[in-house]
Amino acid sequence: MSRAAPNYHICQECRRDPLLFSPGTPMEIIESFGGKEQYLHAIKELEEHLYRAA
């Protein structure tokens, strides 16, 4: 089983959390990271740190 599907699910759950993403629209947040690729890289890095700590 690929880990891509669970990672995407976590990302979607994070995006729905108003405490994490109240500063703007999804596009504004993505742009604040410098674009989609940088945003996805940051999410992947965060997930790696969270899974490592668990």
N, C-alpha and C positions, 0 to 999 in steps of 0.2 A: 504494500500500500504506500502510495506517495505521500510525503509530508506536505505537499503544496496545498492540498485541499484544507487540512486543519489550519495551516498558517493563514490562509485566506479567511477562514471563518473567524479566527481571532482578530484579524484586522478589521473585519466588519463589525464585530462586537465592540472593539475599541472606538470605532468611528461613531457608534451610537451613544457613547457615554458623554453626557453633557458636561461633566466635570473635566474631561480631557479635551473636548473640542468646542467649548463655548466661544473661543476667540474669533471664529469666522466660519464661512461656508467651507465645504470640503475643497473646493477649488482654491480658495484663499489659503487654506492650510497647506495644500500641495505646493502652491507657489511659494509659500514661506520656506520650504525646504529646497527651493531652487528648481523644482519640476518633479514630474512623476517618478523618474528613475531614482532621484535622490530621496524622495519620500519613501518609496518602496525599500530602498536600501536601509534607511533609518528604521523602518518597521521590522525588517529582517534582523537587523542588529539588536533591536530591543527584544525581540522574541528569543534570540540566541542567549542573551543575558538572562532573561526570565527562566528559560528552560534549564540553563546551567545552574541557576540558584535553587531550582526545585528539587 
